[in-house]
Amino acid sequence: MLRRQQVEAIISASEKIVEGAVSMVEMALDKLADELVVQLDDDKKATMVCNLMVALCAGKPAQPVMNAGSQNR
């Protein structure tokens, strides 16, 4: 019974983390669009969403990555 309660608590916490992360990603995309900071095509938005979700939902701190090349193709 205790193991089941632990699993339920972990699942509940994970759901809250994902809900918060989705909310933050939505806010980031909306703010970038509203303030005309940058215009992203669908592929760039998908990449940004993926990267933010991984960083926000990961169990470990994110490691910074520096892109030295151009992403324009």
N, C-alpha and C positions, 0 to 999 in steps of 0.2 A: 504494500500500500504506500509506503514512504517513497519508493522509487517512482511510482506512478505520479505522486504529487510533485516530485522534483521535475519530472518530465513535463508535466502540465505547466509548472511555473516557468520552465525554460522556454517552452513554446509561447506562452503568453508574453514573456519579456521580448522574445524575438519578434513577435507580431508588432509590439509597440515600437521597437527599434525600426522596423521596416516602414511602419506608418509615418513615423517622424522623418525618416530619410526621404520618403516619397514627397512629403509636404515640403521639405527643404529644397528638393530638386525642382519641384513645381515653382516655388518662390524664386529660385535662382533664374530659371528660364523666363518667367514673367518679368522679373526686374531687368534682365538683360534686354528683353524685347521692348519694354516700356521706356527705358532710358536710352535706347538706341546705342548701347555700349558696343554691341557686336551683332552682326547678322549671321545666323547659322543656318546652313541648309539641313535637311533632314538627317543626312549621314553624320554631320558634325554634332547635331543635337543628340543623336543616338549614342555617339561616342562619349559625349559629356555626361549624359544620363548614366551610362554604364560605369564610367569612372567614378562619378560621385556616389552612386549606390554602393559600389565596392568599398570605397573609402569610408562611407558613413556606416555601413553594416558590418564591416570586418571586425573581428575580435581583437585585432592588433592595430597599433597606430599605423597610419599611412606613411609610406616612405616617399619623400619628394623625388620627382624625376624631372630632369632637365632635357628638353627636346632641343637639340642643336641643329636639326634640319628643318626644311620647309615642309609644311603639311599640304601645301597647294599642289595639285596634280594637274 
